[in-house]
Amino acid sequence: MSYKQGTPMLHCAATVMHSKPWNKMRNRTAAVAGRGDGNKVGLKHAEKMRETPLQKQKGGGTTKTCLPAAKLRGMSKEERQKLVNSKRAAGAQGKYKRSSSTNVKGARKKGATLRDWFENEDWRRVDDPSKKCGE
């Protein structure tokens, strides 16, 4: 059995929901919620959210390079300086990574985990091995 509706005003029997005060309240809440003006309010809010200062600033990459102390001891001064220079150049350009051509082979053992990094490997700064990574 289907319900046949003759007019939209007959969809409910509550006369309160179609009174002037109720309609005024509905329009007020619709304006606050971004309805009633089409999508203008919602679009304005979305555009404002897209304009964050993080997107406008250029990334100032880090210039520190770290390797395990055991690997640093086996490297020559020239090799270490090449890494430092590469990382500083990348950081000056706003990049967070240096060129992959300067990657160091054998810095970590195959299958090493994050726990190994914390507990077993002594990571040091390449430019100053007396400092730990992060100092």
Secondary structure, 3 states (H helix, E strand, C coil): CCCCCCCHHHHCCCCHHHCHHHHHHHHHHHHHHCCCCCCHHHHHHHHHHHCCHHHHCCCCCCCCCEEEHHHHHCCCHHHHHHHHHHHHHHHHCCCCCCCHHHCCCCCCCCCCCHHHHHHCCCEEECCCCCCECCC
